[in-house]
Amino acid sequence: MIISTVKLNKQKFKIMRKAILLSSIAVLFCILTVSAQKTGARGSSYTTALGVKFYPGAVTLKHFIKSDVALEGIGYFFNRGVRITGLYEFHGNINGAPGLKWYIGPGAHVGFYNDKSDDRDNYRGTSYVGVGIDGVLGLDYKFNGAPINLSLDWQPSFEFGNHYKNGFSGDWGGFAIRYTF
């Protein structure tokens, strides 16, 4: 009975993970379609960028809502689950470095983790959902005349709940390569 419940929970988790991935892709496609119609590669600035982020593997979409404020959505997909992060970023120019900006801001995340993330025997066979707050601090570079954007950032976070891995984590963030629109 317990084994069948664990298998059922794993199946529900896999279905939920696929639904979130497909929904994220659909939303990204809609946003990109609208943005591509409005803008193009514009010198050393951009409005929207889509790409990948390394550590762990992620899909990232950044969209400027003002000249110095951007929203970034990040979907981390790894063998232990899925984590969706939303960030509100304030950008500033770096004098003497065209195309290079610093950014900082708050955010939040929700993570869907499976039992592969647990290394203690008493947590084996469990899946759980984690919710938390995030911050971001980074550098963003847009190549002049080319539709390529690079960024490097650190995203400390605090996850709430009663799972033993909850609390502060300073190992999120990474290097992103994006195509700009």
HELIX and SHEET records of a PDB file:
HELIX    1   1 ILE A    2  LYS A   38  1                                  37    
HELIX    2   2 ASP A  115  SER A  117  5                                   3    
HELIX    3   3 ASP A  121  TYR A  123  5                                   3    
SHEET    1   A10 GLY A 167  SER A 169  0                                        
SHEET    2   A10 SER A 157  PHE A 160 -1                                        
SHEET    3   A10 TYR A 128  LYS A 142 -1                                        
SHEET    4   A10 LEU A 100  TYR A 113 -1                                        
SHEET    5   A10 GLY A  81  ASN A  93 -1                                        
SHEET    6   A10 VAL A  69  PHE A  78 -1                                        
SHEET    7   A10 ALA A  58  LYS A  66 -1                                        
SHEET    8   A10 THR A  48  PHE A  54 -1                                        
SHEET    9   A10 GLY A 173  THR A 180 -1                                        
SHEET   10   A10 ILE A 148  TRP A 154 -1                                        
END                                                                             
